[in-house]
Amino acid sequence: MKSRICAGRPRMNTLAAAAVSVLLLAGCAGGPGGPVEGGGARGASSAPSLLASGAADGSPSAAAKMVCADETRDNIVRILSLPNLPRTTDSWADRLYTCTYALPAGSLVLSVKELADPAAARSHFDGLAQSTVSARPIEGMANLGLAAFESTDGSVVFVKDSFVLTVDASALPDALGPHSVSRGAFAYEVSTAVLACWSE
């Protein structure tokens, strides 16, 4: 993905429209067609879907671990024009995989909640939306089968299959990087990069 986003929340609906192209056309080196363990081209032969289920041993799935993988780190470096890869820490508890990026401006937290099935994932997503005071739907994503909401603190949440993805940029300043990207738009672009990998 080579799209650039500018500061300010008015761009969010434009970004939602652009996400159609991102999710359908963007490549991901660590996606199901690449060397990620447990991957497989979506819809190709009998290879398992990346989002089919969690790991059999109770550890995070390959899909969840993508939020802390090189592809995601590279996208964050590109968006913010960072000179070095950011340091990360990760955790896995209660079927929630969390990856925290130590950025120069503050912490960025990506998390994936793995649920039993799409219905449970949607119920979890709806609960998050109801408990987030400033939540508002990201228009245009429902048409892609991707329910999503954003909050005024700079966080975005998506539900896809049995997974709920959250990108929390609330600890970051209002504008980031050399192009003064808003933290909400930054969280959105990071999340769509992950979704592009999941959608391959």
Residue pairs with C-beta under 8 A, 6 or more apart in sequence:
1 22
1 26
1 75
1 189
1 192
1 193
1 196
3 18
3 22
3 189
4 179
5 11
5 15
5 179
5 181
5 182
5 185
5 186
5 188
5 189
6 179
6 180
6 181
6 185
7 174
7 175
7 179
7 180
7 181
7 182
7 185
8 182
8 185
9 182
9 184
9 185
11 182
11 185
12 138
12 150
12 184
12 185
12 188
13 138
13 139
13 140
15 185
15 188
15 189
15 192
16 138
16 139
16 140
16 141
17 140
19 140
19 141
19 144
19 192
19 195
20 140
20 144
22 192
22 193
22 195
22 196
23 144
23 146
23 192
23 195
23 196
23 199
24 199
26 193
26 196
27 196
27 200
28 34
28 71
28 193
28 196
28 197
28 200
29 70
29 71
30 36
30 66
30 69
30 70
30 71
30 197
31 39
31 50
31 71
31 196
31 197
31 198
31 200
32 39
32 40
32 41
32 42
32 47
32 49
32 50
32 200
33 39
33 41
33 200
36 50
36 62
36 66
36 69
37 62
38 48
38 50
38 55
38 61
38 62
39 47
39 50
39 62
40 47
40 48
40 49
40 50
41 47
41 200
42 49
42 50
42 199
42 200
49 161
50 61
50 62
50 63
50 197
50 198
50 200
51 61
51 63
51 160
51 161
51 162
51 163
51 198
53 61
53 162
54 60
54 61
54 64
54 95
54 114
55 61
55 62
59 92
60 92
60 97
60 112
60 114
61 114
63 112
63 163
63 198
64 97
64 112
64 114
64 163
65 97
66 72
66 194
66 197
66 198
67 97
67 99
67 110
67 111
67 112
67 165
67 194
68 88
68 90
68 97
68 99
68 110
71 193
71 197
72 99
72 110
72 190
72 193
72 194
73 85
73 86
73 88
73 101
74 85
75 189
75 190
75 193
76 82
76 86
76 101
76 103
76 108
76 190
77 84
77 85
77 86
79 177
79 181
79 186
79 189
79 190
80 103
80 176
80 177
80 178
80 181
80 186
81 177
81 178
81 179
82 103
82 104
86 101
86 102
86 103
86 108
87 101
87 102
88 99
88 100
88 101
88 102
89 99
89 100
89 102
90 97
90 98
90 99
90 100
91 97
91 98
92 98
95 113
95 114
95 115
96 111
96 112
96 113
96 114
97 111
97 112
97 114
98 109
98 110
98 111
99 109
99 110
99 111
100 107
100 108
100 109
100 110
101 107
101 108
101 109
101 110
103 172
105 172
105 173
105 176
106 171
106 172
106 173
107 171
107 172
108 167
108 168
108 169
108 171
108 172
108 187
108 190
109 166
109 167
109 168
109 171
110 165
110 166
110 167
110 168
110 190
110 194
111 165
111 166
111 168
112 163
112 164
112 165
112 166
113 121
113 124
113 163
113 164
113 166
114 162
114 163
115 121
115 124
115 162
115 163
115 164
116 162
117 162
118 161
118 162
120 162
121 159
121 160
121 161
121 162
121 163
121 164
122 147
122 159
124 159
124 164
125 147
125 157
125 159
125 164
128 135
128 149
128 157
128 164
128 166
129 135
129 149
129 157
132 149
132 151
132 155
132 157
133 151
134 151
134 152
134 153
135 149
135 150
135 151
135 157
136 149
136 150
136 151
137 147
137 148
137 149
138 148
138 149
138 150
138 156
138 188
141 147
141 148
141 158
142 148
145 160
146 158
146 159
146 160
146 195
147 158
147 159
148 156
148 157
148 158
148 159
149 156
149 157
150 156
150 157
150 184
150 187
150 188
151 170
152 184
153 169
153 170
154 168
154 169
154 170
154 172
154 174
154 182
154 183
154 184
154 186
154 187
155 166
155 167
155 168
155 169
155 170
155 184
155 187
156 166
156 167
156 184
156 187
156 188
156 191
157 164
157 165
157 166
157 167
158 164
158 165
158 191
158 195
159 165
160 195
160 198
163 198
165 191
165 194
165 195
167 187
167 188
167 190
167 191
167 194
168 187
169 183
169 184
169 186
169 187
170 183
172 183
172 186
173 183
174 182
174 183
175 181
175 182
175 183
176 182
176 183
176 186
177 186
181 189
